[in-house]
Amino acid sequence: MVRQRMSLSADTKEALELIRKGNLFEVIDWISSGNKLQRPELGSWNGLLYKAVETGFHSMVKILLEKQKWEPDDLACALARAFQDNRVDIAELLLEYNAPTEQVGFDEVCRTMDKGLIERMLRLGVDPCNEDSGFAYALNKFKARPLLRVYRELRQEFPCLHEQASLALRQAIENQNPRWTAMLAWAGADPWYKTESE
């Protein structure tokens, strides 16, 4: 089946172009002229807020957040993009505007290496033990001390982190990575720890 591309209105195309080029003052004028930022034809993953996050222009994202009450889906997709691009500043801005966290993968959160933000996302309900084993994946991908610090300091409060660190340790042993195996064991991971599904 051939998918038809939806034709965009002239003002939607204009807004997309202004955002893409980073023309902040022109975007402000465009909004002041009575144009609406919510463009249902674009969808949440291609909307104006998402496109602003994609440019990485913090001030543009801030203006769009200030000028429009966004739907939760728009905020969630924009937040996921901010984490994907490792833009902690934009992620924190979106969280200030109550962006929901369900679209965010825990491995993307870990990539920031920002302990405060990782802890905040855990408290907001981002699951480090989802079906993708987000924390175990992040530990073995990034092999970073800040993630070990997160594990050591928060494992009592979030027991799932121990399960994930132990899974990462088993993978490190399997991959014959002695240095990372030693670091995970030092942090407290247990290669004999069994998850509920095992």
FIPA-170819 format. One record per residue: x, y, z of N, C-alpha, C, O, CB in turn. Coordinates in pm, whole numbers, plus 50000, padded with zeros to 5 digits. Glycine has a CB too. Example, Ala and Ser with C-alpha at 12.3 -4.5 7.8 and 13.67 -1.06 7.14 Angstrom:
2
513194943150780512304955050780513204967050780514244966850846511314955350905 512854977550708513674989450714512905000350787513415011450804514084994050572 
end
This chain:
198
500844988250000500005000050000500895012550000501805013650082499045000050122 500625021749911501395034049901500825044150001499625046650005501355039749757 501735049750081501315059650179501295073350115502265077450051502245059550302 500185080550133500105094050079500645103850181500335102950300498665097650039 501445113150134501955123450223500875133850242500235138350147503255129850168 500685137650367499695147850397500245161450356501375164950392499305147550547 499465169050283499935182250244499785191650363498775191550433499155187650121 500795199750383500825209050495500365222850451500605226950337502225209850557 499715229750541499285243450511500505252450500501585249150550498295248750620 500325263750436501425273250415501975278350548503185279650564500955285150329 501075281050645501585286250772502315275450852503245278650927500425291950855 501925262750839502665251950904504055250650844505045249250915501905238450892 504115251150711505425250550643506305262250685507515260750706505245250550490 505695274050697506455285950737507015284050879508185286950904505555298650732 506175279150970506625277151109507765266951115508755269151184505455272451198 507625256051042508685245951040509995251650989511065248751042508265234050953 509905259750885511115265750827511765275650923512985275850937510775272750695 510955283750989511495293451085512195286351201513255290551246510375302551139 511585275551249512185267851359513455261051312514475261351381511185257451415 513395254951195514575248051141515765257451127516905253651154514245241851006 515485269951084516555279751066516965286651197517965293751201516115290250966 516175284551304516505290751432516165305551438516785313051513517955289051460 515175309751361514775323951357513835326951475512615327551458514085327451222 514415328851591513645330251715512665341951710511485340251742514585331951831 513135353551671512265365351673511155364351570510045369251592513085378051647 511445357951456510405355951356509345346051407508155347451377511025350851225 509775336151483508825326751542507935333951642506725331751646509555314951611 508535342751723507755350551819506725359151746505565359851787508675359551906 507145365551637506215373751556505105364951496503945368851493506975381151443 505485353151450504525343851389503455339851491502275339351458505265331151336 503885337151613502925333651720502075345751755500865344551774503675328451846 502705357451764501985369751800500925373451696499965380551727502965381351816 501105368751574500125371451468498875362951482497965363951399500755369051333 498815354751586497615346651610497715332351562496725325051568496465353051546 498865328351513499035314551468499145305051586499725308351689500285313251379 498575293251571498595283051675499805273951656500165270351544497285274851673 500415270251767501585261551762501205246851746501955239051688502415263351887 500045243151798499615229251784499145226951641498225233551592498475225751886 499775217651575499485214351436499205199351428500115191451407500665218451341 497935195451445497605181051448498095173351327498395161351337496115179351460 498195179951212498625172751092500075168051101500495159251026498455181550968 500845173951191502255170051205502435158051297503385150251280503065181751258 501545156351394501705145651492502755149251597503525158751579502095132551423 502775141751704503675144851816505155143051781506005150451830503335136151934 505455133151695506855130351663507395139451553508575138551519507005115951621 506565147951498507025157451395506525171551422506675180351338506565152851258 505925173551538505325186451570506355197551589507555195151588504495185251695 505855209551605506735221151615507635220451739508805224251733505905233951618 507095215751850507915214651971509025204451950510175206851986507045210852092 508675193051894509665182651866510765188051774511955185651797508995170251803 510355195351671511325200851575512235211151642513415212151609510595207251456 511675218751736512505228451809513545221251894514705225451900511615237451898 513135210351960514085202552039515155196751948516335196551982513365191152117 514745192051833515665186151735516765195951694517895191951669514905181551611 516425208851686517445218851649518435221151762519555225751738516775232251612 518035217851886518925220052000518975234452047519865238152124520295215551965 518055242552002518035256952034517185258952159515955259552152517465265551913 517845259852275517175260552404516165271852410515035269752456518205262352515 516525283552365515625295152372514375293152287513295297752324516345307752327 514515286352175513365283552089512405274152162511185276452161513825277251955 512935263852223512105254452297511385261652411510195259552434512945242652353 512115270252481511535277652594510375286552549509335286952614512605286252663 510555293552438509495302252385508255293952350507135297752384509985310052260 508455282752283507325274352245506595268852368505365267852368507785262752157 507345265452472506715260552595505945271552666504885269152724507775254752688 506475283652661505815294952728504545299252656503585303652720506775306752737 504525298052524503435303552443502275293852420501235297952367503965307952312 502435281252458501415271252426501305261152539502325256952595501745264152293 500095257252573499905245752663499895233452574498975231552494498555247052750 500905225052587501095213752498500395201352550500205199552671502575211052478 500015192752458499425179852493500525171052555501695172452519498785172952367 500155162052646501155153152707501975145252604503175143352623500465143452801 501345140752496502095133352393503185141852329504285136952303501145128252286 502865154552303503855163552243505045165352337506205165052294503225177252210 504755167352465505805169252564506635156552581507865157152591505215173452698 505955145052584506655132352603507595129452486508735125152508505645120852618 507155131752365508005129352247509175139052244510295135252208507175130652118 508925151452280510005161452284511035157752389512235159152367509435175552313 510575152852505511495148752611512345136852566513545136452591510715145152739 511705127152501512455115552451513545120052354514655114852356511505105552381 513215129852269514215134852174515365141952245516525140452207513555144452073 515035149652350516085156752425517075146752485518285148952482515455165452536 516545135752540517445125552596518215118452486519395115352502516645115352678 517565115852375518235109352263519425117652216520465112152178517245107052146 519275130752218520335139752175521285143652289522195151752270519735152252114 521055137752408521865140652526521855155552561522885161152600523295135952502 520705161852548520535175952583519885176952720518665178452732519695183452475 520705176252823520235176652961519495189652989518465189653056521395174953058 520025200752937519395213852962517975214452907517075219752972520245225052899 517775208952788516435209052729515525198952799514345201552819516505205952577 516075187452837515285177652911514785183653043513615181953078516115164852939 515665190553113515265196653240514205207453218513285208853299516485202753312 514335214953110513335225053077511965218553052510955223253102513775233152953 511945207852976510695200852947510085194853074508865194653090510925189752843 510925189953163510435184553290509795195553375508835193053447511575177753367 510335207653366509725219053436508295221453389507455226253465510565231753416 508035218053263506705219853205505905206753210504975204753133506805224753061 506295198053302505565185653331505505175753215504485169153194504175188953373 506585174653142506625164653035506545150753096507295147553188507925166152949 505635142253045505565128453094506805120653050507435124052951504275121353042 507125110353124508395103353101508255089753030509255082853010509085101253232 507035085852993506865072152944507565069052812507775057352780505415069352928 507925079052735508615076552607510135075552623510835072752526508265087552508 510635077852744512075078652766512625065152808512125058952902512405089252873 513645060552738514335048252775515375051152883516065061352877515005041652653 515495042252981516415044853092517855045353045518675052553104516255034253199 518195037852941519565038452889519895052352835521035056852845519775027952780 518885059252777519085072952728519315082452845520125091652836517875077552644 518595080252955518775088453074520195086553127520875096153163517725084953184 520645073953131521975070953183523075077153098524135080653149522175056053190 522825078552971523825084252881524215098352921525305102952886523305084252738 523355105352993523675118953036524785119053141525495129053155522445125753092 524955108053214525925106953324525665117253434526555120353512527345108653270 524455122353438524075132453537523315125353650522135122153635523195143853472 524005123053762523415115353871522105121453921521145114353947524395114153987 522085134653935520875141353983519705139253890518585136753935521135156153999 519955140053761518885138153664518445123553658517255120553645519335142853525 519405114353668519065100053669518175097053789517165090153777520355091153672 518565102253905517755100154026516365106154011515365100154050518465106254149 516315118153954515015124653932514115116253842512925114753870515205138553870 514685110753735513895102653643513435089653710512335084953683514705099553517 514265083853795513825072053870512635075553958511665067953965514985066553957 512695086854023511605091054112510335094554033509225093754085512035103154197 510515098353907509355101153821508765088453760507745088853691509755110953710 509415077153786508835064453743509445058253619508905048353569507415066253719 510555063653567511195057153452511775043853500512485043253600512325066353390 511465033353427511775019853471513165015453424513395013953304510725010053420 514105013253518515435008753478515454993853444516444988753390516445011553589 514364986853475514304972253456513244968353356512634957753368514034965353589 513034976753257512024973353156512504961353075513554955653102511744985453063 511724957652975512064945752896513384947252822513974937252779510954942752797 513864959552807515154961852740516324961652837517474963352795515124975052666 516054959552967517114959653070517954972253056519174971553041518014946953059 517284983653062517914996653034519164999653114520145004653059516945007253059 519154996653245520314999953327521484990553298522634994853289519954999553476 521194977553285522254967853252522884971453117524104971153102521684953453248 522044974953022522544978752889523444991052900524534991352842521364981452793 522995001152975523775013552990525095010853061526135016053020522965024153068 525065002653167526304999453238527334993553143528494997753143526024989753354 526924983753064527884977152976528234985252852529314983452795527344963852934 527344993852810527665002052693528625013352728529605015652657526375007852633 528345020352840529115032352872530265029652968531235037252971528205042752931 530175018953048531245015253142531765027453217532965030353214532405008353068 530865034453282531215047353342531035047353493530065041853546530365058353281 531985053453562531935054453708530675061553759530125057253861533165061853758 530175072253691528955078553744527785068853755526955070153845528565090153657 527705059153664526625049353671526835039653787525865035253850526515041653538 528085036353815528375028053931527995035554060527495029554155529865023953935 528245048454060527875056854176526345056954195525855055854307528405071454158 525615058154085524145057554091523725044254154522885043854244523515059053949 524315033454106523975020154157524275019054307523415014754384524755009354080 525475022954348525865021454489525005030054582524655025754692527335025254506 524665041954537523935051254624522425048954625521745052554721524215065354582 521885043054518520425042154508519865027954508518655026054501519985048954383 520735017954517520245004154505519335000054620518464991554601521404994554497 519515005854739518625002454850517205007554822516215000854849519155008254983 517145019654769515845025654741515195019754616513975018454608515995040854725 516025016254519515535010454393516204996854373517184995854299515825020054271 515684986154439516334972954436516544967454295517424959154272515524963254516 515734971954204515864967354066517254970654009517734963653920514764973853979 517894981054060519234984554012520224973354042521154970953964519714997654077 520044966354153520934955254186520764943854085521734937954039520664950054330 519524940954053519244930753952519934934353820520554925853756517724929253930 519824946853781520394951353654521924951353657522564947453559519894965353620 522514955753769523974955553780524504941353778525564938653721524434962753909 523774932053840524174918053841524084911953702524934904053662523304910053939 523044915753628522924911453489524094916953406524664909853323521574916153430 524434929653429525574935753358526874928453391527724926553304525694950753393 527024924453517528224917153558528314903753485529384900053436528234914953711 527214896553478527224883753406527594885753258528324877753200525844876853417 527084896553200527414899453060528894903053044529534899052947526534910953007 529434910653141530854914353136531744901953146532764901053078531194924353249 531344892453232532094879853244532024872253113533034867253063531534871153361 530824871453057530624864352929531454870752817531984863852731529144864352891 531544884152821532304891452718533804891752748534564897652672531784905552706 534214885352857535624884652897536254898552908537304901352851536414876152797 535564906852984536064920453009536484921253156535674925053241534964931352974 537744917853188538144916753328538084929953405537694930153522539544911353335 538444940953341538424953753412537014957553452536764961353567539044964653325 536084956653359534704960553390534054950453484533224954153568533874961853260 534414937753472533934927553565534354931253707533544930553800534484913653527 535624935053722536134938753856535424951053910535094951654029537644941353850 535174960853825534504973153869533074970253915532644975354018534484983653754 532354962153840530974958753877530944950554007530084952754092530284950853764 531894941154020531964933254143532304942154262531734940754370533004921854128 533234951354242533604960954348532384969154391532184971754510534734970454300 531554973054293530374981254324529314973454400528434979354463529774986854196 529384960054394528434952054471527534942954388526674936154443527574961054550 527744942754257526924933954173527254919354204528374916154243527164936954023 526264910654188526394896654225526094887854103524954887554056525434893254343 527104880754051526854872653930525914860953952525394855453855528164867453877 525674857054079524774845954108523364850554144522484842454174525324837554220 523154863754140521844869154173520834864554067521094865753947521874884754182 519724859254110518704854354017517524864154015517034868454119518214839954056 517094867653894515914876153880514664867653898514734855353897515904883253742 513534874153913512274866953931511934858353809511284848053822511144876853957 512384862753691512044855453569512964843453545512714835353456512104864853450 514034842353625514994831353603514654819053688515364809053681516414836053634 
end
